[in-house]
Amino acid sequence: MPELGVGVRHVRRLVAEHRIPFVKVGHYVRFDTAELSVWVDDRTAEVVGRR
């Protein structure tokens, strides 16, 4: 999934483990881009300093 910088297989695992926000519509899995942005922001580490 280009928005997250990871592969489809990893996203499928995150969905299976309910570790990422998603909605099921029938047998389709859908993602809200606003929810994904918040989810990514909550898990992004702040860079303190560079060498």
mmCIF entry with sequence, helices, sheets and N, C-alpha, C, O atoms, coordinates in Angstrom:
data_MODEL
# 
_entry.id   MODEL 
# 
_entity.id                         1 
_entity.type                       polymer 
_entity.pdbx_number_of_molecules   1 
# 
_entity_poly.entity_id                      1 
_entity_poly.type                           'polypeptide(L)' 
_entity_poly.nstd_linkage                   no 
_entity_poly.nstd_monomer                   no 
_entity_poly.pdbx_seq_one_letter_code       MPELGVGVRHVRRLVAEHRIPFVKVGHYVRFDTAELSVWVDDRTAEVVGRR 
_entity_poly.pdbx_seq_one_letter_code_can   MPELGVGVRHVRRLVAEHRIPFVKVGHYVRFDTAELSVWVDDRTAEVVGRR 
_entity_poly.pdbx_strand_id                 A 
# 
loop_
_entity_poly_seq.entity_id 
_entity_poly_seq.num 
_entity_poly_seq.mon_id 
_entity_poly_seq.hetero 
1 1  MET n 
1 2  PRO n 
1 3  GLU n 
1 4  LEU n 
1 5  GLY n 
1 6  VAL n 
1 7  GLY n 
1 8  VAL n 
1 9  ARG n 
1 10 HIS n 
1 11 VAL n 
1 12 ARG n 
1 13 ARG n 
1 14 LEU n 
1 15 VAL n 
1 16 ALA n 
1 17 GLU n 
1 18 HIS n 
1 19 ARG n 
1 20 ILE n 
1 21 PRO n 
1 22 PHE n 
1 23 VAL n 
1 24 LYS n 
1 25 VAL n 
1 26 GLY n 
1 27 HIS n 
1 28 TYR n 
1 29 VAL n 
1 30 ARG n 
1 31 PHE n 
1 32 ASP n 
1 33 THR n 
1 34 ALA n 
1 35 GLU n 
1 36 LEU n 
1 37 SER n 
1 38 VAL n 
1 39 TRP n 
1 40 VAL n 
1 41 ASP n 
1 42 ASP n 
1 43 ARG n 
1 44 THR n 
1 45 ALA n 
1 46 GLU n 
1 47 VAL n 
1 48 VAL n 
1 49 GLY n 
1 50 ARG n 
1 51 ARG n 
# 
_struct_asym.id          A 
_struct_asym.entity_id   1 
# 
loop_
_struct_conf.conf_type_id 
_struct_conf.id 
_struct_conf.pdbx_PDB_helix_id 
_struct_conf.beg_label_comp_id 
_struct_conf.beg_label_asym_id 
_struct_conf.beg_label_seq_id 
_struct_conf.pdbx_beg_PDB_ins_code 
_struct_conf.end_label_comp_id 
_struct_conf.end_label_asym_id 
_struct_conf.end_label_seq_id 
_struct_conf.pdbx_end_PDB_ins_code 
_struct_conf.beg_auth_comp_id 
_struct_conf.beg_auth_asym_id 
_struct_conf.beg_auth_seq_id 
_struct_conf.end_auth_comp_id 
_struct_conf.end_auth_asym_id 
_struct_conf.end_auth_seq_id 
_struct_conf.pdbx_PDB_helix_class 
_struct_conf.details 
_struct_conf.pdbx_PDB_helix_length 
HELX_P HELX_P1 AA1 VAL A 8  ? ALA A 16 ? VAL A 8  ALA A 16 1 ? 9  
HELX_P HELX_P2 AA2 THR A 33 ? ASP A 42 ? THR A 33 ASP A 42 1 ? 10 
# 
_struct_conf_type.id          HELX_P 
_struct_conf_type.criteria    ? 
_struct_conf_type.reference   ? 
# 
_struct_sheet.id               AA1 
_struct_sheet.type             ? 
_struct_sheet.number_strands   2 
_struct_sheet.details          ? 
# 
_struct_sheet_order.sheet_id     AA1 
_struct_sheet_order.range_id_1   1 
_struct_sheet_order.range_id_2   2 
_struct_sheet_order.offset       ? 
_struct_sheet_order.sense        anti-parallel 
# 
loop_
_struct_sheet_range.sheet_id 
_struct_sheet_range.id 
_struct_sheet_range.beg_label_comp_id 
_struct_sheet_range.beg_label_asym_id 
_struct_sheet_range.beg_label_seq_id 
_struct_sheet_range.pdbx_beg_PDB_ins_code 
_struct_sheet_range.end_label_comp_id 
_struct_sheet_range.end_label_asym_id 
_struct_sheet_range.end_label_seq_id 
_struct_sheet_range.pdbx_end_PDB_ins_code 
_struct_sheet_range.beg_auth_comp_id 
_struct_sheet_range.beg_auth_asym_id 
_struct_sheet_range.beg_auth_seq_id 
_struct_sheet_range.end_auth_comp_id 
_struct_sheet_range.end_auth_asym_id 
_struct_sheet_range.end_auth_seq_id 
AA1 1 VAL A 23 ? VAL A 25 ? VAL A 23 VAL A 25 
AA1 2 TYR A 28 ? ARG A 30 ? TYR A 28 ARG A 30 
# 
loop_
_atom_site.group_PDB 
_atom_site.id 
_atom_site.type_symbol 
_atom_site.label_atom_id 
_atom_site.label_alt_id 
_atom_site.label_comp_id 
_atom_site.label_asym_id 
_atom_site.label_entity_id 
_atom_site.label_seq_id 
_atom_site.pdbx_PDB_ins_code 
_atom_site.Cartn_x 
_atom_site.Cartn_y 
_atom_site.Cartn_z 
_atom_site.occupancy 
_atom_site.B_iso_or_equiv 
_atom_site.pdbx_formal_charge 
_atom_site.auth_seq_id 
_atom_site.auth_comp_id 
_atom_site.auth_asym_id 
_atom_site.auth_atom_id 
_atom_site.pdbx_PDB_model_num 
ATOM 1   N N  . MET A 1 1  ? 0.853   -1.168  0.000  1.00 0.00 ? 1  MET A N  1 
ATOM 2   C CA . MET A 1 1  ? 0.000   0.000   0.000  1.00 0.00 ? 1  MET A CA 1 
ATOM 3   C C  . MET A 1 1  ? 0.902   1.235   0.000  1.00 0.00 ? 1  MET A C  1 
ATOM 4   O O  . MET A 1 1  ? 1.584   1.501   0.990  1.00 0.00 ? 1  MET A O  1 
ATOM 5   N N  . PRO A 1 2  ? 0.912   1.973   -1.075 1.00 0.00 ? 2  PRO A N  1 
ATOM 6   C CA . PRO A 1 2  ? 1.854   3.095   -1.212 1.00 0.00 ? 2  PRO A CA 1 
ATOM 7   C C  . PRO A 1 2  ? 1.686   4.184   -0.157 1.00 0.00 ? 2  PRO A C  1 
ATOM 8   O O  . PRO A 1 2  ? 2.668   4.807   0.247  1.00 0.00 ? 2  PRO A O  1 
ATOM 9   N N  . GLU A 1 3  ? 0.465   4.417   0.291  1.00 0.00 ? 3  GLU A N  1 
ATOM 10  C CA . GLU A 1 3  ? 0.235   5.467   1.283  1.00 0.00 ? 3  GLU A CA 1 
ATOM 11  C C  . GLU A 1 3  ? 0.964   5.174   2.593  1.00 0.00 ? 3  GLU A C  1 
ATOM 12  O O  . GLU A 1 3  ? 1.395   6.091   3.291  1.00 0.00 ? 3  GLU A O  1 
ATOM 13  N N  . LEU A 1 4  ? 1.096   3.896   2.917  1.00 0.00 ? 4  LEU A N  1 
ATOM 14  C CA . LEU A 1 4  ? 1.741   3.496   4.165  1.00 0.00 ? 4  LEU A CA 1 
ATOM 15  C C  . LEU A 1 4  ? 3.196   3.092   3.979  1.00 0.00 ? 4  LEU A C  1 
ATOM 16  O O  . LEU A 1 4  ? 3.944   2.990   4.952  1.00 0.00 ? 4  LEU A O  1 
ATOM 17  N N  . GLY A 1 5  ? 3.594   2.865   2.754  1.00 0.00 ? 5  GLY A N  1 
ATOM 18  C CA . GLY A 1 5  ? 4.967   2.457   2.494  1.00 0.00 ? 5  GLY A CA 1 
ATOM 19  C C  . GLY A 1 5  ? 5.243   1.004   2.839  1.00 0.00 ? 5  GLY A C  1 
ATOM 20  O O  . GLY A 1 5  ? 6.388   0.629   3.092  1.00 0.00 ? 5  GLY A O  1 
ATOM 21  N N  . VAL A 1 6  ? 4.206   0.190   2.851  1.00 0.00 ? 6  VAL A N  1 
ATOM 22  C CA . VAL A 1 6  ? 4.358   -1.239  3.133  1.00 0.00 ? 6  VAL A CA 1 
ATOM 23  C C  . VAL A 1 6  ? 3.615   -2.030  2.061  1.00 0.00 ? 6  VAL A C  1 
ATOM 24  O O  . VAL A 1 6  ? 2.828   -1.474  1.295  1.00 0.00 ? 6  VAL A O  1 
ATOM 25  N N  . GLY A 1 7  ? 3.873   -3.317  2.019  1.00 0.00 ? 7  GLY A N  1 
ATOM 26  C CA . GLY A 1 7  ? 3.249   -4.168  1.020  1.00 0.00 ? 7  GLY A CA 1 
ATOM 27  C C  . GLY A 1 7  ? 1.835   -4.592  1.387  1.00 0.00 ? 7  GLY A C  1 
ATOM 28  O O  . GLY A 1 7  ? 1.395   -4.446  2.527  1.00 0.00 ? 7  GLY A O  1 
ATOM 29  N N  . VAL A 1 8  ? 1.146   -5.113  0.401  1.00 0.00 ? 8  VAL A N  1 
ATOM 30  C CA . VAL A 1 8  ? -0.228  -5.575  0.583  1.00 0.00 ? 8  VAL A CA 1 
ATOM 31  C C  . VAL A 1 8  ? -0.290  -6.678  1.631  1.00 0.00 ? 8  VAL A C  1 
ATOM 32  O O  . VAL A 1 8  ? -1.214  -6.714  2.443  1.00 0.00 ? 8  VAL A O  1 
ATOM 33  N N  . ARG A 1 9  ? 0.680   -7.567  1.617  1.00 0.00 ? 9  ARG A N  1 
ATOM 34  C CA . ARG A 1 9  ? 0.683   -8.678  2.575  1.00 0.00 ? 9  ARG A CA 1 
ATOM 35  C C  . ARG A 1 9  ? 0.714   -8.164  4.018  1.00 0.00 ? 9  ARG A C  1 
ATOM 36  O O  . ARG A 1 9  ? 0.025   -8.697  4.888  1.00 0.00 ? 9  ARG A O  1 
ATOM 37  N N  . HIS A 1 10 ? 1.511   -7.133  4.262  1.00 0.00 ? 10 HIS A N  1 
ATOM 38  C CA . HIS A 1 10 ? 1.602   -6.564  5.608  1.00 0.00 ? 10 HIS A CA 1 
ATOM 39  C C  . HIS A 1 10 ? 0.277   -5.916  6.010  1.00 0.00 ? 10 HIS A C  1 
ATOM 40  O O  . HIS A 1 10 ? -0.168  -6.063  7.148  1.00 0.00 ? 10 HIS A O  1 
ATOM 41  N N  . VAL A 1 11 ? -0.345  -5.203  5.083  1.00 0.00 ? 11 VAL A N  1 
ATOM 42  C CA . VAL A 1 11 ? -1.641  -4.565  5.372  1.00 0.00 ? 11 VAL A CA 1 
ATOM 43  C C  . VAL A 1 11 ? -2.688  -5.629  5.675  1.00 0.00 ? 11 VAL A C  1 
ATOM 44  O O  . VAL A 1 11 ? -3.498  -5.457  6.586  1.00 0.00 ? 11 VAL A O  1 
ATOM 45  N N  . ARG A 1 12 ? -2.681  -6.714  4.931  1.00 0.00 ? 12 ARG A N  1 
ATOM 46  C CA . ARG A 1 12 ? -3.639  -7.793  5.195  1.00 0.00 ? 12 ARG A CA 1 
ATOM 47  C C  . ARG A 1 12 ? -3.438  -8.380  6.582  1.00 0.00 ? 12 ARG A C  1 
ATOM 48  O O  . ARG A 1 12 ? -4.409  -8.719  7.258  1.00 0.00 ? 12 ARG A O  1 
ATOM 49  N N  . ARG A 1 13 ? -2.186  -8.502  7.012  1.00 0.00 ? 13 ARG A N  1 
ATOM 50  C CA . ARG A 1 13 ? -1.915  -9.008  8.353  1.00 0.00 ? 13 ARG A CA 1 
ATOM 51  C C  . ARG A 1 13 ? -2.407  -8.031  9.410  1.00 0.00 ? 13 ARG A C  1 
ATOM 52  O O  . ARG A 1 13 ? -2.978  -8.446  10.419 1.00 0.00 ? 13 ARG A O  1 
ATOM 53  N N  . LEU A 1 14 ? -2.188  -6.723  9.187  1.00 0.00 ? 14 LEU A N  1 
ATOM 54  C CA . LEU A 1 14 ? -2.680  -5.715  10.130 1.00 0.00 ? 14 LEU A CA 1 
ATOM 55  C C  . LEU A 1 14 ? -4.197  -5.772  10.251 1.00 0.00 ? 14 LEU A C  1 
ATOM 56  O O  . LEU A 1 14 ? -4.737  -5.637  11.349 1.00 0.00 ? 14 LEU A O  1 
ATOM 57  N N  . VAL A 1 15 ? -4.884  -5.969  9.140  1.00 0.00 ? 15 VAL A N  1 
ATOM 58  C CA . VAL A 1 15 ? -6.348  -6.085  9.155  1.00 0.00 ? 15 VAL A CA 1 
ATOM 59  C C  . VAL A 1 15 ? -6.758  -7.346  9.901  1.00 0.00 ? 15 VAL A C  1 
ATOM 60  O O  . VAL A 1 15 ? -7.663  -7.302  10.735 1.00 0.00 ? 15 VAL A O  1 
ATOM 61  N N  . ALA A 1 16 ? -6.116  -8.455  9.619  1.00 0.00 ? 16 ALA A N  1 
ATOM 62  C CA . ALA A 1 16 ? -6.466  -9.724  10.273 1.00 0.00 ? 16 ALA A CA 1 
ATOM 63  C C  . ALA A 1 16 ? -6.284  -9.642  11.787 1.00 0.00 ? 16 ALA A C  1 
ATOM 64  O O  . ALA A 1 16 ? -7.027  -10.268 12.543 1.00 0.00 ? 16 ALA A O  1 
ATOM 65  N N  . GLU A 1 17 ? -5.296  -8.872  12.221 1.00 0.00 ? 17 GLU A N  1 
ATOM 66  C CA . GLU A 1 17 ? -5.024  -8.714  13.651 1.00 0.00 ? 17 GLU A CA 1 
ATOM 67  C C  . GLU A 1 17 ? -5.750  -7.514  14.253 1.00 0.00 ? 17 GLU A C  1 
ATOM 68  O O  . GLU A 1 17 ? -5.552  -7.198  15.426 1.00 0.00 ? 17 GLU A O  1 
ATOM 69  N N  . HIS A 1 18 ? -6.589  -6.841  13.463 1.00 0.00 ? 18 HIS A N  1 
ATOM 70  C CA . HIS A 1 18 ? -7.346  -5.660  13.894 1.00 0.00 ? 18 HIS A CA 1 
ATOM 71  C C  . HIS A 1 18 ? -6.424  -4.590  14.488 1.00 0.00 ? 18 HIS A C  1 
ATOM 72  O O  . HIS A 1 18 ? -6.758  -3.963  15.493 1.00 0.00 ? 18 HIS A O  1 
ATOM 73  N N  . ARG A 1 19 ? -5.273  -4.390  13.863 1.00 0.00 ? 19 ARG A N  1 
ATOM 74  C CA . ARG A 1 19 ? -4.304  -3.410  14.344 1.00 0.00 ? 19 ARG A CA 1 
ATOM 75  C C  . ARG A 1 19 ? -4.355  -2.113  13.552 1.00 0.00 ? 19 ARG A C  1 
ATOM 76  O O  . ARG A 1 19 ? -3.622  -1.174  13.862 1.00 0.00 ? 19 ARG A O  1 
ATOM 77  N N  . ILE A 1 20 ? -5.215  -2.042  12.525 1.00 0.00 ? 20 ILE A N  1 
ATOM 78  C CA . ILE A 1 20 ? -5.329  -0.869  11.674 1.00 0.00 ? 20 ILE A CA 1 
ATOM 79  C C  . ILE A 1 20 ? -6.822  -0.573  11.498 1.00 0.00 ? 20 ILE A C  1 
ATOM 80  O O  . ILE A 1 20 ? -7.625  -1.503  11.412 1.00 0.00 ? 20 ILE A O  1 
ATOM 81  N N  . PRO A 1 21 ? -7.207  0.714   11.443 1.00 0.00 ? 21 PRO A N  1 
ATOM 82  C CA . PRO A 1 21 ? -8.636  1.021   11.279 1.00 0.00 ? 21 PRO A CA 1 
ATOM 83  C C  . PRO A 1 21 ? -9.121  0.674   9.867  1.00 0.00 ? 21 PRO A C  1 
ATOM 84  O O  . PRO A 1 21 ? -8.513  1.083   8.878  1.00 0.00 ? 21 PRO A O  1 
ATOM 85  N N  . PHE A 1 22 ? -10.213 -0.078  9.784  1.00 0.00 ? 22 PHE A N  1 
ATOM 86  C CA . PHE A 1 22 ? -10.782 -0.462  8.491  1.00 0.00 ? 22 PHE A CA 1 
ATOM 87  C C  . PHE A 1 22 ? -12.276 -0.692  8.652  1.00 0.00 ? 22 PHE A C  1 
ATOM 88  O O  . PHE A 1 22 ? -12.789 -0.805  9.765  1.00 0.00 ? 22 PHE A O  1 
ATOM 89  N N  . VAL A 1 23 ? -12.965 -0.757  7.514  1.00 0.00 ? 23 VAL A N  1 
ATOM 90  C CA . VAL A 1 23 ? -14.398 -1.035  7.479  1.00 0.00 ? 23 VAL A CA 1 
ATOM 91  C C  . VAL A 1 23 ? -14.618 -2.128  6.457  1.00 0.00 ? 23 VAL A C  1 
ATOM 92  O O  . VAL A 1 23 ? -14.039 -2.103  5.370  1.00 0.00 ? 23 VAL A O  1 
ATOM 93  N N  . LYS A 1 24 ? -15.453 -3.084  6.807  1.00 0.00 ? 24 LYS A N  1 
ATOM 94  C CA . LYS A 1 24 ? -15.803 -4.131  5.846  1.00 0.00 ? 24 LYS A CA 1 
ATOM 95  C C  . LYS A 1 24 ? -17.140 -3.782  5.211  1.00 0.00 ? 24 LYS A C  1 
ATOM 96  O O  . LYS A 1 24 ? -18.126 -3.515  5.897  1.00 0.00 ? 24 LYS A O  1 
ATOM 97  N N  . VAL A 1 25 ? -17.147 -3.792  3.882  1.00 0.00 ? 25 VAL A N  1 
ATOM 98  C CA . VAL A 1 25 ? -18.365 -3.569  3.105  1.00 0.00 ? 25 VAL A CA 1 
ATOM 99  C C  . VAL A 1 25 ? -18.567 -4.840  2.295  1.00 0.00 ? 25 VAL A C  1 
ATOM 100 O O  . VAL A 1 25 ? -17.929 -5.056  1.265  1.00 0.00 ? 25 VAL A O  1 
ATOM 101 N N  . GLY A 1 26 ? -19.479 -5.678  2.793  1.00 0.00 ? 26 GLY A N  1 
ATOM 102 C CA . GLY A 1 26 ? -19.616 -6.996  2.185  1.00 0.00 ? 26 GLY A CA 1 
ATOM 103 C C  . GLY A 1 26 ? -18.355 -7.783  2.465  1.00 0.00 ? 26 GLY A C  1 
ATOM 104 O O  . GLY A 1 26 ? -17.980 -7.962  3.624  1.00 0.00 ? 26 GLY A O  1 
ATOM 105 N N  . HIS A 1 27 ? -17.692 -8.259  1.419  1.00 0.00 ? 27 HIS A N  1 
ATOM 106 C CA . HIS A 1 27 ? -16.437 -8.964  1.619  1.00 0.00 ? 27 HIS A CA 1 
ATOM 107 C C  . HIS A 1 27 ? -15.233 -8.080  1.291  1.00 0.00 ? 27 HIS A C  1 
ATOM 108 O O  . HIS A 1 27 ? -14.091 -8.540  1.293  1.00 0.00 ? 27 HIS A O  1 
ATOM 109 N N  . TYR A 1 28 ? -15.508 -6.806  1.011  1.00 0.00 ? 28 TYR A N  1 
ATOM 110 C CA . TYR A 1 28 ? -14.431 -5.853  0.706  1.00 0.00 ? 28 TYR A CA 1 
ATOM 111 C C  . TYR A 1 28 ? -13.948 -5.157  1.975  1.00 0.00 ? 28 TYR A C  1 
ATOM 112 O O  . TYR A 1 28 ? -14.736 -4.885  2.881  1.00 0.00 ? 28 TYR A O  1 
ATOM 113 N N  . VAL A 1 29 ? -12.663 -4.875  2.032  1.00 0.00 ? 29 VAL A N  1 
ATOM 114 C CA . VAL A 1 29 ? -12.079 -4.118  3.139  1.00 0.00 ? 29 VAL A CA 1 
ATOM 115 C C  . VAL A 1 29 ? -11.769 -2.726  2.613  1.00 0.00 ? 29 VAL A C  1 
ATOM 116 O O  . VAL A 1 29 ? -11.108 -2.571  1.587  1.00 0.00 ? 29 VAL A O  1 
ATOM 117 N N  . ARG A 1 30 ? -12.254 -1.716  3.325  1.00 0.00 ? 30 ARG A N  1 
ATOM 118 C CA . ARG A 1 30 ? -12.055 -0.329  2.909  1.00 0.00 ? 30 ARG A CA 1 
ATOM 119 C C  . ARG A 1 30 ? -11.385 0.448   4.021  1.00 0.00 ? 30 ARG A C  1 
ATOM 120 O O  . ARG A 1 30 ? -11.530 0.120   5.199  1.00 0.00 ? 30 ARG A O  1 
ATOM 121 N N  . PHE A 1 31 ? -10.640 1.496   3.633  1.00 0.00 ? 31 PHE A N  1 
ATOM 122 C CA . PHE A 1 31 ? -9.920  2.326   4.584  1.00 0.00 ? 31 PHE A CA 1 
ATOM 123 C C  . PHE A 1 31 ? -10.331 3.776   4.402  1.00 0.00 ? 31 PHE A C  1 
ATOM 124 O O  . PHE A 1 31 ? -10.481 4.245   3.274  1.00 0.00 ? 31 PHE A O  1 
ATOM 125 N N  . ASP A 1 32 ? -10.511 4.484   5.499  1.00 0.00 ? 32 ASP A N  1 
ATOM 126 C CA . ASP A 1 32 ? -10.766 5.920   5.481  1.00 0.00 ? 32 ASP A CA 1 
ATOM 127 C C  . ASP A 1 32 ? -9.410  6.612   5.571  1.00 0.00 ? 32 ASP A C  1 
ATOM 128 O O  . ASP A 1 32 ? -8.674  6.414   6.538  1.00 0.00 ? 32 ASP A O  1 
ATOM 129 N N  . THR A 1 33 ? -9.075  7.424   4.568  1.00 0.00 ? 33 THR A N  1 
ATOM 130 C CA . THR A 1 33 ? -7.749  8.041   4.532  1.00 0.00 ? 33 THR A CA 1 
ATOM 131 C C  . THR A 1 33 ? -7.511  8.960   5.719  1.00 0.00 ? 33 THR A C  1 
ATOM 132 O O  . THR A 1 33 ? -6.378  9.067   6.189  1.00 0.00 ? 33 THR A O  1 
ATOM 133 N N  . ALA A 1 34 ? -8.547  9.624   6.216  1.00 0.00 ? 34 ALA A N  1 
ATOM 134 C CA . ALA A 1 34 ? -8.385  10.493  7.384  1.00 0.00 ? 34 ALA A CA 1 
ATOM 135 C C  . ALA A 1 34 ? -8.038  9.661   8.620  1.00 0.00 ? 34 ALA A C  1 
ATOM 136 O O  . ALA A 1 34 ? -7.161  10.038  9.397  1.00 0.00 ? 34 ALA A O  1 
ATOM 137 N N  . GLU A 1 35 ? -8.721  8.535   8.803  1.00 0.00 ? 35 GLU A N  1 
ATOM 138 C CA . GLU A 1 35 ? -8.425  7.655   9.940  1.00 0.00 ? 35 GLU A CA 1 
ATOM 139 C C  . GLU A 1 35 ? -7.025  7.068   9.829  1.00 0.00 ? 35 GLU A C  1 
ATOM 140 O O  . GLU A 1 35 ? -6.324  6.944   10.834 1.00 0.00 ? 35 GLU A O  1 
ATOM 141 N N  . LEU A 1 36 ? -6.613  6.708   8.622  1.00 0.00 ? 36 LEU A N  1 
ATOM 142 C CA . LEU A 1 36 ? -5.265  6.182   8.435  1.00 0.00 ? 36 LEU A CA 1 
ATOM 143 C C  . LEU A 1 36 ? -4.206  7.230   8.752  1.00 0.00 ? 36 LEU A C  1 
ATOM 144 O O  . LEU A 1 36 ? -3.170  6.911   9.335  1.00 0.00 ? 36 LEU A O  1 
ATOM 145 N N  . SER A 1 37 ? -4.462  8.470   8.372  1.00 0.00 ? 37 SER A N  1 
ATOM 146 C CA . SER A 1 37 ? -3.509  9.548   8.675  1.00 0.00 ? 37 SER A CA 1 
ATOM 147 C C  . SER A 1 37 ? -3.336  9.716   10.173 1.00 0.00 ? 37 SER A C  1 
ATOM 148 O O  . SER A 1 37 ? -2.215  9.857   10.660 1.00 0.00 ? 37 SER A O  1 
ATOM 149 N N  . VAL A 1 38 ? -4.437  9.701   10.903 1.00 0.00 ? 38 VAL A N  1 
ATOM 150 C CA . VAL A 1 38 ? -4.378  9.815   12.360 1.00 0.00 ? 38 VAL A CA 1 
ATOM 151 C C  . VAL A 1 38 ? -3.660  8.606   12.947 1.00 0.00 ? 38 VAL A C  1 
ATOM 152 O O  . VAL A 1 38 ? -2.833  8.752   13.847 1.00 0.00 ? 38 VAL A O  1 
ATOM 153 N N  . TRP A 1 39 ? -3.965  7.425   12.449 1.00 0.00 ? 39 TRP A N  1 
ATOM 154 C CA . TRP A 1 39 ? -3.333  6.195   12.929 1.00 0.00 ? 39 TRP A CA 1 
ATOM 155 C C  . TRP A 1 39 ? -1.824  6.240   12.726 1.00 0.00 ? 39 TRP A C  1 
ATOM 156 O O  . TRP A 1 39 ? -1.065  5.870   13.623 1.00 0.00 ? 39 TRP A O  1 
ATOM 157 N N  . VAL A 1 40 ? -1.386  6.689   11.558 1.00 0.00 ? 40 VAL A N  1 
ATOM 158 C CA . VAL A 1 40 ? 0.044   6.787   11.271 1.00 0.00 ? 40 VAL A CA 1 
ATOM 159 C C  . VAL A 1 40 ? 0.690   7.845   12.155 1.00 0.00 ? 40 VAL A C  1 
ATOM 160 O O  . VAL A 1 40 ? 1.770   7.618   12.700 1.00 0.00 ? 40 VAL A O  1 
ATOM 161 N N  . ASP A 1 41 ? 0.036   9.010   12.305 1.00 0.00 ? 41 ASP A N  1 
ATOM 162 C CA . ASP A 1 41 ? 0.581   10.083  13.142 1.00 0.00 ? 41 ASP A CA 1 
ATOM 163 C C  . ASP A 1 41 ? 0.752   9.633   14.590 1.00 0.00 ? 41 ASP A C  1 
ATOM 164 O O  . ASP A 1 41 ? 1.730   9.999   15.242 1.00 0.00 ? 41 ASP A O  1 
ATOM 165 N N  . ASP A 1 42 ? -0.183  8.849   15.089 1.00 0.00 ? 42 ASP A N  1 
ATOM 166 C CA . ASP A 1 42 ? -0.108  8.364   16.469 1.00 0.00 ? 42 ASP A CA 1 
ATOM 167 C C  . ASP A 1 42 ? 1.063   7.395   16.671 1.00 0.00 ? 42 ASP A C  1 
ATOM 168 O O  . ASP A 1 42 ? 1.562   7.236   17.785 1.00 0.00 ? 42 ASP A O  1 
ATOM 169 N N  . ARG A 1 43 ? 1.489   6.756   15.589 1.00 0.00 ? 43 ARG A N  1 
ATOM 170 C CA . ARG A 1 43 ? 2.552   5.762   15.696 1.00 0.00 ? 43 ARG A CA 1 
ATOM 171 C C  . ARG A 1 43 ? 3.894   6.224   15.151 1.00 0.00 ? 43 ARG A C  1 
ATOM 172 O O  . ARG A 1 43 ? 4.837   5.438   15.066 1.00 0.00 ? 43 ARG A O  1 
ATOM 173 N N  . THR A 1 44 ? 3.980   7.492   14.784 1.00 0.00 ? 44 THR A N  1 
ATOM 174 C CA . THR A 1 44 ? 5.214   8.031   14.231 1.00 0.00 ? 44 THR A CA 1 
ATOM 175 C C  . THR A 1 44 ? 6.092   8.569   15.343 1.00 0.00 ? 44 THR A C  1 
ATOM 176 O O  . THR A 1 44 ? 5.651   9.367   16.170 1.00 0.00 ? 44 THR A O  1 
ATOM 177 N N  . ALA A 1 45 ? 7.331   8.126   15.353 1.00 0.00 ? 45 ALA A N  1 
ATOM 178 C CA . ALA A 1 45 ? 8.283   8.580   16.370 1.00 0.00 ? 45 ALA A CA 1 
ATOM 179 C C  . ALA A 1 45 ? 8.859   9.926   15.952 1.00 0.00 ? 45 ALA A C  1 
ATOM 180 O O  . ALA A 1 45 ? 9.078   10.178  14.767 1.00 0.00 ? 45 ALA A O  1 
ATOM 181 N N  . GLU A 1 46 ? 9.098   10.773  16.921 1.00 0.00 ? 46 GLU A N  1 
ATOM 182 C CA . GLU A 1 46 ? 9.687   12.080  16.670 1.00 0.00 ? 46 GLU A CA 1 
ATOM 183 C C  . GLU A 1 46 ? 11.204  11.944  16.598 1.00 0.00 ? 46 GLU A C  1 
ATOM 184 O O  . GLU A 1 46 ? 11.819  11.291  17.440 1.00 0.00 ? 46 GLU A O  1 
ATOM 185 N N  . VAL A 1 47 ? 11.789  12.557  15.600 1.00 0.00 ? 47 VAL A N  1 
ATOM 186 C CA . VAL A 1 47 ? 13.255  12.534  15.461 1.00 0.00 ? 47 VAL A CA 1 
ATOM 187 C C  . VAL A 1 47 ? 13.826  13.585  16.391 1.00 0.00 ? 47 VAL A C  1 
ATOM 188 O O  . VAL A 1 47 ? 13.502  14.766  16.273 1.00 0.00 ? 47 VAL A O  1 
ATOM 189 N N  . VAL A 1 48 ? 14.682  13.157  17.323 1.00 0.00 ? 48 VAL A N  1 
ATOM 190 C CA . VAL A 1 48 ? 15.225  14.061  18.342 1.00 0.00 ? 48 VAL A CA 1 
ATOM 191 C C  . VAL A 1 48 ? 16.458  14.790  17.831 1.00 0.00 ? 48 VAL A C  1 
ATOM 192 O O  . VAL A 1 48 ? 16.541  16.015  17.915 1.00 0.00 ? 48 VAL A O  1 
ATOM 193 N N  . GLY A 1 49 ? 17.392  14.056  17.316 1.00 0.00 ? 49 GLY A N  1 
ATOM 194 C CA . GLY A 1 49 ? 18.620  14.683  16.830 1.00 0.00 ? 49 GLY A CA 1 
ATOM 195 C C  . GLY A 1 49 ? 19.304  13.806  15.816 1.00 0.00 ? 49 GLY A C  1 
ATOM 196 O O  . GLY A 1 49 ? 19.117  12.589  15.794 1.00 0.00 ? 49 GLY A O  1 
ATOM 197 N N  . ARG A 1 50 ? 20.092  14.431  14.985 1.00 0.00 ? 50 ARG A N  1 
ATOM 198 C CA . ARG A 1 50 ? 20.811  13.669  13.968 1.00 0.00 ? 50 ARG A CA 1 
ATOM 199 C C  . ARG A 1 50 ? 22.297  13.765  14.225 1.00 0.00 ? 50 ARG A C  1 
ATOM 200 O O  . ARG A 1 50 ? 22.781  14.743  14.795 1.00 0.00 ? 50 ARG A O  1 
ATOM 201 N N  . ARG A 1 51 ? 22.993  12.776  13.812 1.00 0.00 ? 51 ARG A N  1 
ATOM 202 C CA . ARG A 1 51 ? 24.452  12.776  13.957 1.00 0.00 ? 51 ARG A CA 1 
ATOM 203 C C  . ARG A 1 51 ? 25.103  13.251  12.710 1.00 0.00 ? 51 ARG A C  1 
ATOM 204 O O  . ARG A 1 51 ? 26.330  13.320  12.641 1.00 0.00 ? 51 ARG A O  1 
# 
